[in-house]
Amino acid sequence: MTLYIDADACPVKSEAERVATRHKLPMKVVSNGGLRPSQNPLVETVIVPEGPDVADMWIAERAGPGDVVVTGDIPLAARCVENGALVLKPNGEALTAANIGNVLATRDLMADLRASNPFMQGGGKGFTKADRSRFLDALERAIRAAQRG
């Protein structure tokens, strides 16, 4: 069992590290650079080469049943769900086989709408304290579920 963090622009790395440490769970923080490595022996900072989706591919090739993945990248989440991993967004939303199709379709629809309307503003709402709290609760539940098998 491993906790994988898609670390580029992830606002909950330190929270995930605290939970992983409490459960004595190995954690891999994956990015293409620019992160300060943790001194925690359970945390491995994985630096992948520059390039589109290289970190995502690295995680998707390794995450599987019994693992937990934290990512806001919906295509990566879909691949990890397909591989049997438990997946959480940084706001605590669980992405599962039951909902990933709808989430992926909505993402694609919004990308198409933004591409067709140059005046449509991108970006979502800001990351809140409530999102952080929901994430911590969801991560705790996901780790316990993964431990149960």
ABEGO torsion letter per residue (X at the ends): XBBBBBABGBAAAAAAAAAAAAAGBBBBBBBAEGBBBBABAABBBBBBBBEBGAAAAAAAAABBBGBBBBBABAAAAAAAAAAGBBBBBAAGBBBBAAAAAAAAAAAAAAAAAAAABAABBBEBBBBBAAAAAAAAAAAAAAAAAAAAX
